Amino acid sequence: VNLDELERGEVFEKFSFVLGGQRVEMLDPAEIDFKDLMTIEHPANFLKYALTPEAKKVLSDNKLEGWKFNQLIKDYMTHYGLDPERAGKGFLS
C-alpha cells in the first residue's frame, strides 16, 4: 500500500455538542495522529486528543454530571461509527 497516495474513504460531518450555551466540536477520531492514539492507556485519556481547545475550555468551565458525560461519549462514538460498548458501560460507570 502506498500511504503517500492513499485517500480517505468516508468522511463524517463534524460532531458537536452544546454545554453552557456554547456549541463546540470534537475531532474526528480518524484524523487523530496514530502516535497520539498509541499513548492512550485508559479510554478517558482519549479526550486529550479528541477535544478541540474550545471544547476543553467549555468542559472545564461548566459542570457536567457523569451520566451526561457518558451520553456525550456514547453519542460521539456512535456518530463516528465506533462501537460504544467497546469503551464499556461508560467512563464514569
C-alpha positions in Angstrom: 0.0 0.0 0.0 1.3 3.4 -0.9 0.4 5.6 2.1 1.6 8.7 0.3 -1.2 8.3 -2.3 -3.9 6.8 -0.1 -7.0 8.8 0.2 -9.6 8.6 2.9 -12.9 7.0 2.1 -15.9 8.0 4.1 -15.7 11.4 5.8 -18.2 12.2 8.6 -19.8 15.5 9.5 -18.2 17.1 12.5 -19.6 16.1 15.9 -20.7 18.9 18.2 -22.3 19.4 21.5 -23.8 22.2 23.5 -22.8 22.9 27.1 -23.1 26.2 29.0 -24.9 27.7 26.0 -21.9 27.1 23.7 -21.7 24.7 20.8 -18.3 23.2 20.3 -16.8 20.5 18.1 -14.9 17.3 18.8 -12.3 16.0 16.4 -12.9 13.1 14.1 -11.0 10.1 15.7 -9.8 9.0 12.2 -7.9 12.3 11.9 -6.0 12.0 15.2 -2.4 11.1 14.7 -1.8 7.4 15.4 1.3 8.2 17.5 -1.1 10.1 19.9 -3.5 7.2 19.9 -0.7 4.8 20.8 -0.1 6.7 24.0 -3.6 6.1 25.4 -3.6 3.7 28.3 -7.2 4.5 29.6 -10.2 5.3 27.4 -10.8 8.6 29.3 -7.4 9.8 28.1 -8.7 9.7 24.5 -10.4 13.1 25.3 -7.0 14.7 25.5 -6.8 14.3 21.7 -10.5 14.3 20.7 -11.4 17.7 22.2 -10.6 20.9 20.4 -9.2 23.7 22.6 -12.6 25.4 22.7 -14.3 22.1 23.8 -11.7 21.7 26.6 -12.4 25.2 27.8 -16.2 24.7 27.8 -15.9 21.4 29.6 -13.6 22.9 32.3 -15.8 26.0 32.7 -19.1 24.1 33.2 -20.5 21.4 35.4 -21.1 18.2 33.6 -22.6 15.3 35.5 -21.2 11.8 34.9 -24.3 10.5 33.3 -24.3 13.4 30.8 -20.6 12.8 30.1 -21.3 9.1 29.4 -24.0 10.1 27.0 -21.7 12.6 25.2 -19.1 9.8 24.7 -21.7 7.3 23.5 -23.1 9.8 21.0 -19.6 10.8 19.8 -18.6 7.2 19.3 -21.9 6.3 17.5 -21.6 9.4 15.3 -18.2 8.2 14.0 -19.3 4.6 13.6 -17.4 3.3 16.6 -18.8 0.7 18.9 -19.7 2.5 22.2 -19.8 -0.9 24.0 -16.0 -1.3 23.4 -15.5 1.5 25.9 -17.5 -0.4 28.5 -20.7 1.0 30.0 -19.1 4.4 30.3 -16.1 6.2 31.5 -17.7 7.1 34.8 -19.8 3.9 35.5 
